[in-house]
């Protein structure tokens, strides 16, 4: 019963808000190009659904590609950093600077360097930059979050540095790595959309381009439809990673 209420409560709130939105738009006579009612947004979304889903797949594919590359680079660099404090002191300021620099500020440069005829490269690169730091930070923190007693036990038995890394540090880093990837996945999606906006071309054929296209035609309902698809895609991606995290952590705790 409680689980059903947990599901019905947010749905009821959304229904009430949509109802208020619909009534307000129609009673106040708000122009559709300024703020369309939910019924018009739903109709526009249904009419353009194949096009929006195709664009969503393009955006998702670039975001996941960036996430995969960010994971490989961040985890590899984290291993090197965790084994050498000197390298950590050298890399950490650069990684932090990259994290605090707004992606919008460097996006035009990346678009130029990637080539205006290849906007998808710029999208993947910018999404990678955004997704890099959460994975790197989580990996470094996890590799250091070792139980001191276990570390002393490994030292007592004369374990090598490689054995301590494989059998002690990497297992202890699993929860941190999972959380870092979960955060990075959402950021990669955001970075991909921002990069598409900055590129300002239909070459990437993502959701951001569909939003820009609808904006130029004053098709506000279609813009809301693209935003709805983007939001649902983000929710599904987060839920999938959260489910995977739950399964992996269950096995991890069992060991």
C-alpha positions in Angstrom: 0.0 0.0 0.0 2.8 2.4 0.9 4.6 1.7 -2.3 1.5 2.4 -4.3 1.1 5.7 -2.5 4.7 6.6 -3.2 4.0 6.1 -6.9 0.6 7.8 -7.0 1.5 10.9 -5.0 3.9 12.4 -7.5 1.6 11.4 -10.4 -1.3 13.1 -8.7 0.7 16.3 -8.2 1.8 16.3 -11.8 -1.8 15.9 -12.9 -2.9 18.8 -10.8 -0.2 21.1 -12.1 -0.9 20.2 -15.7 -4.6 20.8 -15.1 -3.9 24.2 -13.6 -1.6 25.0 -16.5 -4.2 24.0 -19.1 -7.0 26.0 -17.4 -4.8 29.1 -17.0 -3.6 29.1 -20.6 -7.2 28.8 -22.0 -8.9 31.2 -19.5 -6.3 33.9 -19.9 -6.0 33.4 -23.7 -2.2 33.0 -23.7 -0.8 32.8 -27.3 0.4 29.3 -28.2 3.7 30.6 -29.4 4.3 32.1 -25.9 3.1 29.3 -23.7 1.1 26.4 -25.2 -1.3 24.4 -23.0 -0.3 20.8 -22.1 -2.9 19.3 -24.5 -1.2 21.1 -27.4 2.2 20.0 -26.2 1.0 16.4 -26.1 -0.4 16.7 -29.6 2.8 18.2 -31.0 4.9 15.5 -29.3 2.8 12.7 -30.7 2.9 14.2 -34.2 6.7 14.6 -34.1 7.5 11.6 -32.0 9.5 9.6 -34.6 11.6 12.6 -35.4 12.1 13.4 -31.7 13.0 9.8 -30.8 15.6 9.7 -33.6 17.1 12.9 -32.4 17.1 11.6 -28.8 18.9 8.5 -29.9 21.6 10.6 -31.6 22.1 12.7 -28.4 22.1 9.6 -26.2 24.6 7.8 -28.4 27.0 10.7 -28.3 26.6 11.1 -24.5 27.2 7.4 -23.9 30.2 7.5 -26.2 31.6 10.4 -24.2 30.8 8.6 -20.9 32.7 5.5 -22.0 35.8 7.5 -23.0 35.6 9.6 -19.8 35.5 6.4 -17.8 38.5 4.9 -19.5 40.6 8.0 -19.2 39.5 8.9 -15.7 39.9 5.4 -14.2 43.3 5.0 -15.9 44.6 8.3 -14.6 43.1 7.7 -11.2 45.1 4.4 -10.9 48.3 6.3 -11.8 47.5 9.1 -9.4 46.7 6.7 -6.5 50.0 4.9 -6.9 52.1 8.0 -7.1 51.5 11.0 -4.7 53.8 13.3 -6.8 51.6 12.7 -9.9 48.5 13.4 -7.9 49.9 16.8 -6.8 50.7 17.6 -10.4 47.3 16.4 -11.9 44.8 17.5 -9.2 45.0 21.3 -9.9 44.6 20.8 -13.7 41.6 18.4 -13.1 40.0 20.9 -10.7 40.5 23.8 -13.1 38.9 21.8 -15.9 36.0 21.1 -13.6 35.3 24.7 -12.6 35.6 26.1 -16.1 32.1 26.6 -17.6 31.6 24.2 -20.5 29.9 27.0 -22.5 33.1 29.1 -22.3 35.3 26.5 -24.0 32.6 25.0 -26.3 33.3 27.4 -29.2 37.0 26.6 -29.2 36.3 22.9 -29.2 33.9 23.3 -32.1 36.5 25.1 -34.1 39.2 22.5 -33.2 37.0 19.6 -34.0 36.1 21.1 -37.4 32.8 22.7 -38.3 32.1 19.8 -40.7 32.3 17.3 -37.8 30.1 18.7 -35.0 29.6 15.3 -33.5 33.3 15.2 -32.5 32.9 18.5 -30.6 29.7 17.2 -28.9 31.5 14.0 -27.7 34.6 15.9 -26.6 32.7 18.4 -24.5 30.5 15.8 -23.0 33.7 13.8 -22.1 35.2 16.9 -20.4 32.0 17.4 -18.3 31.8 13.7 -17.3 35.5 13.2 -16.6 35.8 14.9 -13.1 33.1 13.0 -11.2 34.5 9.6 -12.3 38.1 10.7 -11.6 37.3 12.2 -8.2 35.3 9.1 -7.2 38.0 6.7 -8.4 40.8 8.6 -6.5 38.7 8.8 -3.4 37.7 5.1 -3.6 41.3 3.9 -4.2 42.3 5.8 -1.0 39.3 4.7 1.1 41.0 1.5 2.3 40.5 0.1 5.7 43.8 0.8 7.6 43.5 -2.5 9.4 43.2 -4.4 6.1 46.1 -2.5 4.6 48.3 -3.4 7.6 47.2 -7.0 7.2 48.3 -7.0 3.6 51.6 -5.5 4.6 52.0 -8.1 7.3 51.7 -10.9 4.7 54.1 -9.1 2.4 51.7 -8.3 -0.4 53.1 -6.5 -3.4 51.9 -3.2 -4.6 50.0 -4.8 -7.5 48.4 -7.3 -5.2 47.2 -4.6 -2.8 45.9 -2.7 -5.8 43.9 -5.6 -7.3 42.8 -7.3 -4.1 42.3 -4.3 -1.8 42.2 -0.9 -3.4 40.0 -1.7 -6.4 37.4 -3.6 -4.4 37.2 -0.7 -1.9 36.7 1.8 -4.7 33.6 0.1 -6.2 30.9 2.1 -4.5 32.7 5.4 -5.3 33.2 4.4 -8.9 29.5 3.6 -9.3 28.4 6.9 -7.7 30.8 8.8 -9.9 29.5 7.1 -13.1 25.9 7.8 -12.1 26.6 11.5 -11.7 28.8 11.6 -14.8 26.1 10.0 -17.0 23.7 12.9 -16.3 26.5 15.5 -16.8 27.5 13.8 -20.1 23.9 14.2 -21.4 23.9 17.9 -20.3 27.3 18.4 -21.9 26.1 16.8 -25.2 23.0 19.1 -25.3 25.0 22.2 -24.5 27.6 21.3 -27.2 24.8 20.8 -29.8 23.4 24.3 -29.0 26.9 25.9 -29.3 27.6 24.1 -32.6 24.4 25.6 -34.0 24.3 23.1 -36.9 22.1 20.2 -37.8 25.1 18.0 -38.4 24.8 16.3 -35.0 21.0 15.8 -35.5 20.4 15.8 -31.8 17.6 17.1 -29.6 19.2 20.5 -29.1 19.1 21.0 -32.9 15.3 20.1 -32.9 14.8 22.7 -30.2 16.6 25.3 -32.1 14.8 24.4 -35.3 11.4 24.7 -33.5 12.5 28.0 -31.9 13.2 29.6 -35.3 9.8 28.6 -36.5 8.1 29.7 -33.3 6.8 26.1 -32.7 6.8 26.4 -29.0 4.8 23.2 -28.4 7.4 21.2 -30.4 10.1 22.8 -28.2 8.3 21.6 -25.1 8.0 18.1 -26.7 11.7 17.9 -27.3 12.3 19.0 -23.7 9.9 16.4 -22.5 11.7 13.7 -24.4 15.0 14.9 -23.1 13.8 14.9 -19.5 12.4 11.4 -19.8 15.6 10.2 -21.4 17.6 11.6 -18.5 15.3 9.9 -16.0 15.4 6.6 -17.7 19.2 6.7 -17.9 19.5 7.6 -14.2 17.1 4.9 -13.2 19.0 2.3 -15.3 22.3 3.2 -13.7 20.7 3.3 -10.2 19.4 -0.2 -10.8 22.7 -1.4 -12.0 24.4 0.2 -9.0 22.0 -1.6 -6.7 22.7 -5.0 -8.3 26.5 -4.6 -8.3 26.5 -3.3 -4.7 24.5 -6.3 -3.6 27.0 -8.6 -5.0 29.9 -6.5 -3.7 28.6 -6.6 -0.2 28.1 -10.3 -0.4 31.8 -10.7 -1.1 
